[in-house]
Amino acid sequence: MVRRTIEAAILEVLEDLSKNDFDRFCHRLRDRREVLSVDVEGKNRLEITDLVVSASTKSQAPKVAMEVLRQINCNEMAERLDSKTKACLDTGDPTFRKTSDGKLDLTRTQEARNRAASRRLFRAGRHGCPPAVKKPKEVEAEAKALVLSEGGDPDNDRLVLSRYKIQFGQYYGQCFKWLLENDLSYAVYIVANHLERLKCSSSESPLMANKDSLTQYAIAYTEIEQQVRLKPAYAKAKDRSLQPRQKGKALLDFGKYKSETLQDLYESQDAVKVSYVNFLRSMKSTCTPGSKMEDAIKYILQRDQKKAATATKRRTTNSGRGAAKRSRQRKQNRS
């Protein structure tokens, strides 16, 4: 079904090209490594469509056609093809954002911030009344309808699950896939808490069913499963860090030392960890406000300040003792 839809989309775009543009398309297509060994001369639009699809993988065929269209300055046709085939190639898998060093980006996007702010305003206008929670069958039916409207395959269970809409919280009404792409930290928080609650509750309410579905969708990805596994340990460390003078007991919760406490990382004599702490110091002015990195940097700088103050006090004390000793010595010499 997907392959036929991609073929139809490419053929439709090629049929809308003028004869001159189609000839230019074929001329450019000959230079593509995918079809170097194939003669395109004299082939009609249907044959060229079959050639593009058969010479490429399912996901690459539209890309090849769009690149050639842009090379001959048929940009509008390329955009049309992109919109027609995007849903066909969507399997429901999210695209996880990464930081500059290749780590999973757990911060929320500006779009997520805007959505959350809009949701708060909406709830304030409703005087705090909670939104209606739809039944599982309704959520599934809406998701299938959405997939169909996008030109996707409603028999693809993962694709349909990705279009389930959240029935709670600050992102009410957003799709599961959108959540994983825009606020992964919140998704991990919801899934981890839901799994903990399932240990002592077997509620079959529509709300719990929605969280069941989100957990089923999210936990299938290794990136999220690892984050969820760390969450209980992080929560315990967070509780300890809230005690007086215990901030260092919190876990770093990001990067390669995510399972280390702030205190252990700061006090480590390991050269690699010392270098990492120095790296965090250098990120003071560029880290994302409100992020875990900012929390770690604040802790490091506070420890630096205390260490500097202690060293200054020690020098002052030693200096005072030295001065007193020299004074006593002078008095003894005079006597």
C-alpha positions as CSV (number, residue, x, y, z in Angstrom):
1,M,0.0,0.0,0.0
2,V,2.8,2.4,0.9
3,R,4.8,1.6,-2.2
4,R,1.7,2.1,-4.4
5,T,1.0,5.5,-2.8
6,I,4.5,6.7,-3.3
7,E,4.4,5.6,-6.9
8,A,1.1,7.4,-7.4
9,A,2.5,10.6,-5.8
10,I,5.6,10.7,-7.9
11,L,3.6,9.9,-11.1
12,E,1.1,12.6,-10.4
13,V,3.9,15.2,-10.0
14,L,5.7,14.0,-13.2
15,E,2.5,14.2,-15.2
16,D,2.1,17.8,-14.2
17,L,5.5,18.8,-15.5
18,S,5.6,20.4,-18.9
19,K,7.3,18.5,-21.7
20,N,10.4,20.7,-21.4
21,D,10.6,20.2,-17.6
22,F,10.1,16.5,-18.0
23,D,12.9,16.2,-20.5
24,R,15.2,18.2,-18.1
25,F,14.1,15.9,-15.3
26,C,15.1,12.8,-17.3
27,H,18.4,14.4,-18.3
28,R,19.3,15.2,-14.7
29,L,18.1,11.7,-13.6
30,R,20.7,10.1,-15.8
31,D,23.4,11.6,-13.5
32,R,22.1,9.9,-10.4
33,R,24.1,7.0,-9.2
34,E,20.9,5.1,-8.5
35,V,20.1,4.9,-12.2
36,L,23.6,5.2,-13.9
37,S,23.3,1.8,-15.6
38,V,19.8,2.4,-16.9
39,D,18.9,4.1,-20.2
40,V,16.2,6.8,-19.5
41,E,16.0,7.9,-23.2
42,G,12.5,7.7,-24.7
43,K,10.8,6.5,-21.5
44,N,7.4,7.9,-20.7
45,R,6.3,9.3,-17.3
46,L,5.0,6.0,-15.9
47,E,8.2,4.2,-16.9
48,I,10.4,6.9,-15.3
49,T,8.3,6.6,-12.1
50,D,8.8,2.9,-12.0
51,L,12.5,3.4,-12.6
52,V,12.9,5.9,-9.7
53,V,11.0,3.6,-7.3
54,S,12.6,0.4,-8.3
55,A,16.1,1.8,-8.3
56,S,15.7,3.3,-4.8
57,T,14.5,2.1,-1.4
58,K,11.0,2.9,-0.4
59,S,12.1,5.8,1.7
60,Q,14.7,7.1,-0.8
61,A,12.5,7.2,-3.9
62,P,10.7,10.5,-3.0
63,K,14.0,12.0,-1.9
64,V,15.6,11.2,-5.3
65,A,12.7,12.7,-7.2
66,M,12.6,15.8,-5.0
67,E,16.3,16.4,-5.4
68,V,16.1,16.2,-9.2
69,L,13.0,18.5,-9.2
70,R,14.9,21.1,-7.2
71,Q,17.9,20.8,-9.6
72,I,15.7,21.8,-12.5
73,N,14.1,24.6,-10.4
74,C,10.7,22.9,-10.0
75,N,10.7,23.7,-6.3
76,E,6.9,24.0,-6.0
77,M,6.6,20.5,-7.5
78,A,9.2,19.2,-5.0
79,E,7.2,20.6,-2.1
80,R,4.1,19.0,-3.4
81,L,5.8,15.7,-3.6
82,D,7.2,16.1,-0.1
83,S,3.8,16.8,1.4
84,K,2.2,13.9,-0.5
85,T,4.8,11.3,0.6
86,K,5.7,12.4,4.1
87,A,2.8,10.6,5.7
88,C,3.4,7.5,3.6
89,L,6.9,7.2,5.1
90,D,5.9,8.0,8.6
91,T,6.1,4.8,10.7
92,G,5.1,6.5,13.9
93,D,8.7,6.7,15.3
94,P,9.7,10.0,16.9
95,T,12.8,11.9,16.0
96,F,14.7,12.3,19.3
97,R,16.5,15.6,19.7
98,K,20.2,15.5,20.5
99,T,22.5,17.9,22.2
100,S,25.6,19.3,20.5
101,D,27.7,16.4,22.1
102,G,25.2,13.8,20.8
103,K,23.4,13.1,24.1
104,L,19.6,12.9,24.4
105,D,18.1,16.3,24.7
106,L,15.6,16.2,27.6
107,T,14.8,19.9,27.6
108,R,11.5,21.0,26.2
109,T,11.2,22.9,22.9
110,Q,9.9,26.5,22.6
111,E,6.8,25.0,21.0
112,A,6.2,22.9,24.1
113,R,6.7,25.9,26.4
114,N,4.1,27.8,24.3
115,R,1.6,24.9,24.4
116,A,2.0,24.6,28.2
117,A,1.5,28.4,28.7
118,S,-1.6,28.3,26.4
119,R,-3.0,25.4,28.3
120,R,-2.6,27.2,31.6
121,L,-4.5,30.2,30.3
122,F,-7.2,27.9,28.9
123,R,-7.6,26.2,32.3
124,A,-7.7,29.5,34.1
125,G,-10.5,30.6,31.8
126,R,-12.4,27.4,32.7
127,H,-11.9,28.1,36.4
128,G,-9.7,25.1,36.8
129,C,-12.3,22.6,35.5
130,P,-10.5,19.5,34.3
131,P,-11.0,18.5,30.6
132,A,-13.1,15.5,29.6
133,V,-11.2,12.3,29.4
134,K,-12.2,10.3,26.3
135,K,-12.7,6.6,26.4
136,P,-10.0,4.3,24.9
137,K,-12.2,3.4,21.8
138,E,-12.7,7.1,21.1
139,V,-9.0,7.9,21.4
140,E,-8.2,5.0,19.0
141,A,-10.9,6.0,16.5
142,E,-9.6,9.6,16.4
143,A,-6.1,8.4,15.9
144,K,-7.0,6.2,13.0
145,A,-9.0,9.1,11.4
146,L,-6.0,11.4,11.8
147,V,-3.7,8.8,10.2
148,L,-6.1,8.5,7.3
149,S,-6.4,12.2,6.8
150,E,-2.6,12.4,6.6
151,G,-2.5,9.7,3.9
152,G,-1.0,7.1,6.3
153,D,-1.8,3.4,6.8
154,P,-4.5,2.9,9.5
155,D,-3.5,-0.7,9.8
156,N,-0.1,0.3,11.1
157,D,-0.6,-0.1,14.8
158,R,2.5,1.9,15.8
159,L,1.6,4.7,13.5
160,V,-1.9,4.8,14.9
161,L,-0.5,4.7,18.5
162,S,1.7,7.6,17.8
163,R,-1.4,9.7,16.9
164,Y,-3.2,8.9,20.2
165,K,-3.9,12.2,22.0
166,I,-2.9,12.9,25.5
167,Q,-6.0,13.1,27.8
168,F,-4.4,14.9,30.8
169,G,-2.0,17.6,31.9
170,Q,-0.4,20.5,30.3
171,Y,-0.2,18.9,26.8
172,Y,-3.8,17.7,26.7
173,G,-4.8,17.1,23.1
174,Q,-1.3,16.6,21.7
175,C,-0.2,13.4,20.1
176,F,2.1,10.9,21.8
177,K,4.7,11.3,19.0
178,W,4.6,15.1,19.4
179,L,5.3,14.7,23.2
180,L,8.4,12.5,22.7
181,E,9.8,15.0,20.2
182,N,9.0,18.2,22.2
183,D,9.3,17.4,25.9
184,L,11.0,14.1,26.5
185,S,11.6,14.8,30.2
186,Y,7.9,15.2,30.9
187,A,7.2,11.9,29.0
188,V,9.7,10.1,31.1
189,Y,8.2,11.6,34.3
190,I,4.7,10.5,33.3
191,V,5.7,6.9,32.3
192,A,7.9,6.4,35.3
193,N,5.2,7.5,37.7
194,H,2.6,5.5,35.9
195,L,4.7,2.3,36.2
196,E,5.2,2.9,39.9
197,R,1.4,3.4,40.4
198,L,0.6,0.2,38.6
199,K,2.5,-1.7,41.3
200,C,-0.2,-0.8,43.8
201,S,-3.3,0.1,41.6
202,S,-5.2,-1.7,38.9
203,S,-7.6,1.1,37.9
204,E,-9.2,0.7,34.5
205,S,-10.3,4.3,34.2
206,P,-10.0,6.1,30.8
207,L,-7.2,8.2,32.2
208,M,-5.2,5.2,33.3
209,A,-5.9,3.6,29.9
210,N,-4.5,6.6,28.2
211,K,-1.3,6.5,30.3
212,D,-1.1,2.7,29.6
213,S,-1.1,3.5,25.9
214,L,1.5,6.3,26.3
215,T,3.7,3.9,28.3
216,Q,3.3,1.2,25.7
217,Y,4.3,3.6,22.9
218,A,7.2,5.3,24.8
219,I,8.8,2.3,26.5
220,A,9.5,0.6,23.2
221,Y,12.3,3.0,22.6
222,T,15.6,2.2,24.3
223,E,16.4,5.9,24.9
224,I,13.2,6.3,27.0
225,E,13.5,2.9,28.7
226,Q,16.9,3.9,30.0
227,Q,15.6,7.2,31.3
228,V,12.6,5.6,33.0
229,R,14.9,3.0,34.7
230,L,17.0,5.9,36.2
231,K,14.0,7.8,37.4
232,P,13.4,6.0,40.8
233,A,17.0,6.4,41.7
234,Y,16.9,10.0,40.7
235,A,13.8,10.7,42.7
236,K,15.4,9.2,45.9
237,A,18.5,11.2,45.3
238,K,16.3,14.3,44.8
239,D,14.5,13.7,48.1
240,R,17.9,13.4,49.9
241,S,19.1,16.6,48.2
242,L,16.2,18.6,49.6
243,Q,17.4,18.0,53.1
244,P,19.5,20.8,54.8
245,R,23.0,21.0,53.3
246,Q,22.5,18.0,51.1
247,K,22.2,19.5,47.6
248,G,25.2,17.4,46.6
249,K,23.2,14.2,47.0
250,A,21.2,14.9,43.8
251,L,22.1,12.9,40.7
252,L,23.6,14.8,37.8
253,D,20.9,13.2,35.6
254,F,22.4,14.0,32.2
255,G,25.5,13.2,30.2
256,K,27.9,10.3,30.7
257,Y,27.9,10.8,34.5
258,K,24.2,11.0,34.9
259,S,24.1,8.4,37.7
260,E,26.8,10.2,39.7
261,T,25.8,12.5,42.6
262,L,26.9,16.1,42.2
263,Q,29.1,15.7,45.3
264,D,30.9,12.6,44.2
265,L,31.5,14.1,40.7
266,Y,32.9,17.4,42.2
267,E,35.1,15.7,44.8
268,S,36.4,13.0,42.4
269,Q,40.2,12.9,41.8
270,D,39.8,11.0,38.5
271,A,41.4,13.1,35.8
272,V,38.5,12.5,33.3
273,K,35.9,13.5,35.8
274,V,37.9,16.6,36.9
275,S,38.1,17.6,33.2
276,Y,34.3,17.1,32.9
277,V,33.7,19.4,35.9
278,N,35.9,22.0,34.3
279,F,33.9,21.6,31.1
280,L,30.7,22.3,33.1
281,R,32.3,25.5,34.6
282,S,33.0,26.7,31.0
283,M,29.3,26.2,30.1
284,K,28.1,28.8,32.7
285,S,27.0,31.4,30.2
286,T,25.7,29.1,27.5
287,C,23.7,26.4,29.2
288,T,19.9,26.3,28.9
289,P,18.1,28.1,31.8
290,G,16.3,25.7,34.1
291,S,18.1,22.6,32.8
292,K,19.8,19.9,34.8
293,M,23.1,21.3,33.5
294,E,22.4,24.7,35.0
295,D,21.6,23.0,38.4
296,A,25.0,21.2,38.2
297,I,26.9,24.3,37.3
298,K,25.3,26.3,40.2
299,Y,26.3,23.5,42.6
300,I,29.9,23.5,41.2
301,L,30.2,27.3,41.4
302,Q,28.8,27.3,45.0
303,R,31.4,24.7,46.0
304,D,34.1,26.7,44.3
305,Q,33.1,29.8,46.3
306,K,33.0,27.9,49.6
307,K,36.4,26.4,48.8
308,A,37.9,29.8,47.9
309,A,36.4,31.4,51.1
310,T,37.8,28.6,53.2
311,A,41.2,29.0,51.6
312,T,41.1,32.8,52.2
313,K,40.1,32.3,55.8
314,R,42.9,29.7,56.3
315,R,45.5,32.1,54.8
316,T,44.2,34.9,57.0
317,T,44.4,32.7,60.1
318,N,47.8,31.5,59.3
319,S,49.0,35.0,58.5
320,G,47.6,36.2,61.9
321,R,49.3,33.3,63.7
322,G,52.6,34.0,61.9
323,A,52.4,37.7,62.8
324,A,51.6,36.9,66.4
325,K,54.6,34.5,66.5
326,R,56.9,37.0,65.0
327,S,55.7,39.7,67.5
328,R,56.4,37.3,70.4
329,Q,59.8,36.6,69.1
330,R,60.7,40.3,68.8
331,K,59.6,40.9,72.4
332,Q,61.7,38.0,73.6
333,N,64.7,39.3,71.6
334,R,64.3,42.8,73.2
335,S,64.1,41.3,76.7
